[in-house]
Amino acid sequence: MSNHSGAKLRAATAKALFDILESGKSSRDVLPKYQAQLKDKDKAWLQEMSFGVLRHLPLLQYWLRDMLQKPLKGNQKIIEHLILLGFYQLAFSRVSAHAAVAETVAACNALNAPGLKGLVNAVLRNFQRQDKHLQKPDDPQINSGLPKWLYKRLLTNYPEQIDAIVESMHTRAPVWLRVNRQKIARDAYFDMLPSSINAHKHATLEDAIIIPKSVDVVSLPGFTDGLFAVQDGAAQLAASLLSPQENERILDCCAAPGGKTCHILELQPSLSACIALDIDKARLERVEENLLRLNHNATLVAGDAVEVDTWWDGKPFDRILLDAPCSATGVIRRHPDIKWLRKSKDIEELVAIQQDILSAMWKILKPGGTLLYATCSILPEENSQQIAKFLARTPSASLLPVTKTETTDNPGRQILPGEDQMDGFYYARLLKS
């Protein structure tokens, strides 16, 4: 990496961080924009560094408050994000200290702030001189890398597991594959994989293969032929818990990007109908791409799950998978920007939306039918408390347990991040009398 491109790369990373943290944009939207002009190696660097800053943000900000006499304002604010990136390189990355300082300072030119090069240089050199990276506060919230509101909620709900949860949120997720059993047996596909990627078969999930380090999945054997999909182990539980049977009508509600829809069709290709519903037309295109690549058929419907009359044909469903909109607090290890895009007040709004969708779905479920409620959240308000309240107010609903330990007061299965290498996830299964 030449000095020039190194400085430009750091400037692009600072801009990406600024867009996420100051403008509240998702990394899914922001990173591709800044990666578009970069070589593959630099694309990976930009993602790794921006995710690193997002993972350790409270600690980096703690150091920044200590090292910067007064906050930068207005157009200069972006330089704070550049300094945070400098701290991250010096404290947590394998970037050489010399490059971390020199090229971060040089990035001021690309950010239209040449006058601040002296300040950035002084701050980063002081950081090195004082061995700042060894100085951490006594505050567990700052060291956790989580915002105050989320740390408090997790500490309240999981006092015993809080350290393990925090640690797994900082750990990189492995790559999970789900072998398409309609095309190939898992063992046969496993034998096609290069031994260099150290893949292994999961003990209990029949279609799952785990690859410990990140790989370019598109270059794995059989990607274009639809021999496998990428899907976390926790999400792979959905189809078997739903247990689709021949000739049934099934609805996958909030289906995008379609991983669970495809898995349902792999477990049971002889359905009378499989409908994938999502409110977002653009995201339904992703469902279509996945169905096409894996060679499955489903009916795609763009519509609001709550406004049932605008899209439903009046025929009730045998089974409904409701993968409800949620805080996504279970997948922070994959998307560290979630911590900073979500606010405490969002949780109540999400709980209300989940409640409305649950009630709407219940109306279009056949008597004797099953509804599987799922979220990628680890907050009880969205999960066990949501379902306990639904059971209490819905006489026709009873619990169809997923685990041996659940009760109507504490229903469902809560998977915590890192448990069996999975994302954080929640499932509850309900039977309509």
SULGI-V859332 format. One line per field, one symbol per residue. burial: b if it has 16 or more other ideal C-beta (glycine too) atoms within 10 Angstrom, else e. Layout:
burial: ???
This chain:
burial: eeeeebbbbbbbbbbbbbbbbeeebebeebbeebbeebeeebbebbbebbbbbbbbbbbbbbbbeebeeeebeeeeebbbbbbbbbbbbbbbeebeeeebbbbbbbbbebbebeebbebbbebbeebeeeebeeeeeeeebbbbbbbebbbebbbebbeebbeebbebbeeebbbbbbbbeebbebeebeeebeeeeebeebeebebbbbbeeebeeeebeebeebbbbbbbbbbbbbbebbebeeebbbbbbbbbbbbbbbbbbbbbeebebbbbbbbeeeebebbeebbebbebebebbebebeebeeebeeeebbbbbbbbbbbbbbbbbbbbbbbbbbeeeebeebbebbeebbebbbebbeeebbbbbbbbbbbbbbbbebbbebbeeeeebebbebeeebeeeebbbbbbbbbebbbbbbbbbbebe
